[in-house]
Amino acid sequence: MDIMVYPGPEKLNWRGSPILLYDKIGRTEKLLSQQGVPYKKITAKDLGSLPSDGFLLVGYNAADADLVSAEKSLSRFVSDGGRVLVMEQGMSRSCSRSVAFVRAPKHPVFRGLPTERLELWRSTSREISSSDILINTALRQTALLEVVDNPKDDVYSDYVPVLVESTAGKGRTILCNLNLTESFEQGDPEAVIMLSNLLDYAASPVEGKKTGCLLCR
């Protein structure tokens, strides 16, 4: 059995400005509080007046009707330079997703992680992703990591993106539907490193090709 040794980080290493947090459930807020990450909690009424240089974190299962109703405001926010990271969302599922494929191994979100091991990365539920991803399939997006629905006899045919990046105008949206929150809460060092990477990268300035906004049509 292979043993992986990680030097850290033991906690999230966030040095940026306070994160704009939309989280009615409270699970992501609890995580940030325990990690000492500064944040400003916002409500639905704030979604129409987000600062153009802000970083919005949509918490675990927090993408509710109010967020959907603010689609035009969020589109403008991203286009003007706002950045968005959306944590796990969606409906519960019955099929297994325990096999993953890293599609962009050199991407900053995988920094410090052995991407070949991430192909078998699992939470305590033994699934990499346990909910349907909610993305706008009409837009061009970059799949960073995909999972397989119900592989049979090692034959993989149904690939589903669960970590996706999209840019529009001056901003960026990243949708993460990995079982990252649960793994982080269980102290998985890979989850700590990945969430640190996601926060750092999602909040960083956008460069290069523009491909569309995940939260917008």
C-alpha positions as CSV (number, residue, x, y, z in Angstrom):
1,M,0.0,0.0,0.0
2,D,1.4,3.4,-1.0
3,I,1.6,6.0,1.8
4,M,1.4,9.7,0.9
5,V,3.0,12.3,3.2
6,Y,1.9,15.9,3.0
7,P,3.9,18.7,4.5
8,G,0.7,20.9,4.8
9,P,-1.0,23.2,4.9
10,E,-2.8,22.0,8.0
11,K,-5.2,25.0,7.6
12,L,-6.4,27.2,4.8
13,N,-3.7,29.7,3.9
14,W,-5.8,32.7,2.9
15,R,-4.1,36.1,2.8
16,G,-6.7,38.0,0.7
17,S,-9.4,40.4,1.5
18,P,-12.5,39.2,3.3
19,I,-14.5,36.8,1.1
20,L,-18.1,37.7,0.1
21,L,-20.0,34.7,1.4
22,Y,-23.5,33.7,0.3
23,D,-24.4,30.8,2.5
24,K,-27.9,30.3,3.9
25,I,-27.1,26.7,5.0
26,G,-24.2,27.8,7.1
27,R,-21.9,24.8,6.6
28,T,-19.3,26.8,4.6
29,E,-19.5,29.7,7.0
30,K,-18.6,27.3,9.9
31,L,-15.7,26.0,7.9
32,L,-14.3,29.5,7.2
33,S,-14.8,30.5,10.8
34,Q,-13.0,27.5,12.2
35,Q,-10.1,28.2,9.8
36,G,-9.8,31.9,10.7
37,V,-10.6,33.0,7.1
38,P,-12.1,36.5,7.0
39,Y,-15.4,36.8,5.3
40,K,-18.4,39.1,4.9
41,K,-21.7,37.3,4.8
42,I,-24.1,38.7,2.3
43,T,-27.8,38.1,1.6
44,A,-30.0,38.1,-1.5
45,K,-30.5,41.9,-1.4
46,D,-26.7,42.3,-1.7
47,L,-26.4,40.3,-4.9
48,G,-27.3,43.3,-7.1
49,S,-24.6,45.6,-5.7
50,L,-21.5,43.4,-5.4
51,P,-18.2,45.3,-5.9
52,S,-16.6,44.7,-9.3
53,D,-13.3,43.6,-7.8
54,G,-15.0,41.3,-5.2
55,F,-14.7,37.5,-4.7
56,L,-18.0,35.7,-4.1
57,L,-18.1,32.3,-2.5
58,V,-21.4,30.5,-2.9
59,G,-21.5,28.0,0.0
60,Y,-22.4,24.4,0.3
61,N,-26.0,23.9,-1.1
62,A,-26.6,27.6,-1.0
63,A,-27.6,28.1,-4.7
64,D,-31.3,28.8,-4.0
65,A,-34.0,30.6,-5.9
66,D,-32.8,34.0,-4.8
67,L,-29.4,33.4,-6.4
68,V,-31.0,32.2,-9.6
69,S,-33.2,35.3,-9.6
70,A,-30.0,37.5,-9.4
71,E,-28.7,36.0,-12.7
72,K,-28.4,39.3,-14.5
73,S,-26.7,41.0,-11.6
74,L,-24.2,38.1,-11.3
75,S,-23.6,38.2,-15.0
76,R,-22.7,41.9,-14.8
77,F,-20.6,41.3,-11.6
78,V,-18.5,38.6,-13.4
79,S,-18.2,40.6,-16.6
80,D,-16.9,43.7,-14.7
81,G,-14.2,41.6,-13.0
82,G,-15.9,39.8,-10.2
83,R,-14.8,36.2,-9.3
84,V,-17.1,33.4,-8.1
85,L,-16.4,30.0,-6.6
86,V,-19.5,27.8,-6.2
87,M,-19.2,24.9,-3.7
88,E,-21.1,21.6,-4.0
89,Q,-24.7,22.0,-5.2
90,G,-27.4,19.9,-6.6
91,M,-29.7,16.9,-6.1
92,S,-28.8,13.6,-4.4
93,R,-28.0,10.7,-6.7
94,S,-28.1,6.9,-6.6
95,C,-25.3,5.9,-9.0
96,S,-21.7,5.7,-7.9
97,R,-19.0,8.2,-8.9
98,S,-15.9,6.8,-7.4
99,V,-13.6,7.1,-10.4
100,A,-12.2,10.5,-11.6
101,F,-10.1,11.8,-14.4
102,V,-8.0,15.0,-14.1
103,R,-8.3,16.8,-17.4
104,A,-5.9,19.7,-16.6
105,P,-3.1,18.3,-14.4
106,K,-1.0,21.4,-14.6
107,H,-3.8,23.7,-13.6
108,P,-3.1,25.8,-10.4
109,V,-6.0,24.2,-8.5
110,F,-4.0,20.9,-8.5
111,R,-0.8,22.5,-7.2
112,G,0.9,20.2,-4.6
113,L,-1.4,17.3,-5.4
114,P,-0.4,14.1,-7.2
115,T,-3.0,14.1,-10.0
116,E,-2.8,10.4,-10.5
117,R,-3.9,9.9,-6.9
118,L,-6.8,12.3,-7.4
119,E,-8.2,9.8,-9.9
120,L,-9.1,7.7,-6.9
121,W,-9.8,10.6,-4.5
122,R,-12.8,10.0,-2.3
123,S,-14.7,11.4,0.7
124,T,-15.9,9.2,3.6
125,S,-19.0,8.5,1.5
126,R,-16.5,6.8,-1.0
127,E,-17.7,9.0,-3.8
128,I,-15.9,11.8,-5.5
129,S,-19.1,13.5,-6.3
130,S,-22.6,12.6,-5.0
131,S,-24.8,15.2,-6.7
132,D,-25.7,16.3,-10.2
133,I,-23.7,19.2,-11.5
134,L,-25.7,22.3,-12.3
135,I,-24.0,24.1,-15.3
136,N,-25.1,25.9,-18.4
137,T,-24.3,23.5,-21.2
138,A,-24.9,26.1,-23.8
139,L,-21.6,27.8,-22.9
140,R,-18.0,26.8,-23.6
141,Q,-16.3,25.7,-20.4
142,T,-13.1,24.1,-19.3
143,A,-13.6,20.8,-17.5
144,L,-10.7,20.4,-15.0
145,L,-11.8,17.2,-13.5
146,E,-14.5,14.6,-14.6
147,V,-16.1,11.6,-13.0
148,V,-17.6,8.5,-14.5
149,D,-21.2,7.3,-13.9
150,N,-21.5,3.6,-13.1
151,P,-18.4,2.2,-14.8
152,K,-19.0,-1.4,-15.9
153,D,-16.2,-3.9,-16.5
154,D,-13.7,-1.0,-16.5
155,V,-15.4,0.5,-19.5
156,Y,-15.9,4.3,-19.0
157,S,-18.3,6.0,-21.4
158,D,-20.3,8.6,-19.4
159,Y,-18.0,11.4,-18.3
160,V,-19.5,14.1,-16.1
161,P,-17.6,17.3,-15.3
162,V,-17.5,18.1,-11.6
163,L,-14.8,20.8,-11.5
164,V,-15.3,23.4,-14.2
165,E,-13.9,26.9,-15.0
166,S,-15.5,29.6,-17.1
167,T,-14.5,33.2,-17.7
168,A,-16.5,36.1,-19.1
169,G,-15.4,39.7,-19.6
170,K,-12.9,40.5,-16.8
171,G,-14.1,37.8,-14.4
172,R,-14.2,34.1,-13.6
173,T,-16.6,31.5,-12.3
174,I,-15.5,28.1,-10.9
175,L,-18.0,25.4,-10.1
176,C,-16.8,22.7,-7.7
177,N,-19.1,19.7,-7.3
178,L,-16.6,17.5,-5.6
179,N,-17.4,16.1,-2.1
180,L,-14.8,18.7,-0.9
181,T,-16.7,20.0,2.1
182,E,-17.2,16.6,3.7
183,S,-13.6,15.5,3.0
184,F,-12.3,18.8,4.5
185,E,-14.3,18.4,7.6
186,Q,-12.9,14.9,8.0
187,G,-9.3,16.3,7.9
188,D,-8.3,14.9,4.5
189,P,-5.0,16.7,3.7
190,E,-5.8,16.6,0.0
191,A,-9.1,18.4,0.5
192,V,-7.3,21.1,2.6
193,I,-4.7,21.6,-0.2
194,M,-7.3,21.7,-2.9
195,L,-9.6,24.1,-1.2
196,S,-6.7,26.4,-0.5
197,N,-5.8,26.2,-4.2
198,L,-9.3,26.8,-5.3
199,L,-9.7,29.9,-3.1
200,D,-6.4,31.4,-4.2
201,Y,-7.0,30.7,-7.9
202,A,-10.7,31.7,-8.0
203,A,-9.9,35.0,-6.4
204,S,-7.0,35.8,-8.7
205,P,-7.2,38.2,-11.7
206,V,-8.3,36.7,-15.0
207,E,-6.0,36.4,-17.9
208,G,-6.4,34.8,-21.4
209,K,-9.4,33.5,-23.3
210,K,-13.0,34.4,-22.2
211,T,-15.4,31.4,-22.4
212,G,-18.6,32.5,-20.7
213,C,-20.2,32.6,-17.2
214,L,-21.5,29.5,-15.5
215,L,-24.1,31.4,-13.5
216,C,-25.4,33.2,-16.6
217,R,-27.2,32.3,-19.9
